[in-house]
Amino acid sequence: MSRVFLISGIVVLLDQATKATVLEVMYREQSIPILGDWLRFTFTENPGMAFGITIGPPGTVTILALIATGLVGAYIYQVRHDYAPYRWSLAFILGGALGNIIDRVFYGVLLDYGSLFTGRVVDFIHVSLWQGFIPRAVPFLGGSYLELFPIWNVADMSIVLGVVGVMLFHQTFHMRRHARRVQQRAATRPRALRHREAPGAVFSDLTQDLGAPPAVPPVLSSSKPRRGRPTPSAHSRPDTAAARSSAPEDR
């Protein structure tokens, strides 16, 4: 969790530092070219959500953003022991959300244009993806001029980076989490069920519970000769040839 807090904290500090610089050195709607018309610094303020969408009375967007950020934080706590790259991606999302929430909650009061929860998000990173006339074959919009120019800030970029990371690492995250749950269920399963699945484990468990069997006394372990007719040795056998030769002389 410490690394998650570190990532989120760095994002918040960098976001607020860049916004404070823009508020100090630029005026609203000012645009400074950085890489021609493709990348510029343009100071704007967004009172709503993405693309300036607003819903409900003033402060509604801020309340929804607070709820969403709280859910992200709770989810990060829930997966705090899981796959690290996945948690770090969530940390980027959390840091970006907190950076924009500071604008929405406090900037109205700090900049003296509103009350709490009615602040506007400061955007300044102006990227012109495409600009030109729409072909006339396109219904309703054909022939009109269109410019796709999202204006972001550091917090927005951090959120996008975190979402990309979640998409890249979510499969590995879920696979590892499933494997860990299987191991936990196997560890907590009753011993009788484990014996059914692995009969050989019964003897190992009995050995662990009862200990090794006692040593056999030497007297009992020595083998006794079997009772019965002894087997004659080669030296004790009578010479059959000599017996046959002496038989006529006895007569």
Secondary structure, DSSP 8 states (H G I E B T S, - for coil): -HHHHHHHHHHHHHHHHHHHHHHHH--TT-EEEEETTTEEEEEEEESSSGGG---SSTTHHHHHHHHHHHHHHHHHHHTTTS-HHHHHHHHHHHHHHHHHHHHHHHHHHHTTSS-TT---EEEEEEE--EEEE--TTSTTTTT-EEEE--EE-HHHHHHHHHHHHHHHHHHHHHHHHHHHHHHHHHHHS-HHHHHHH-TTHHHHHHHHHH-S-----HHHHS-----S-----TTTS--HHHHHHHHHHH-
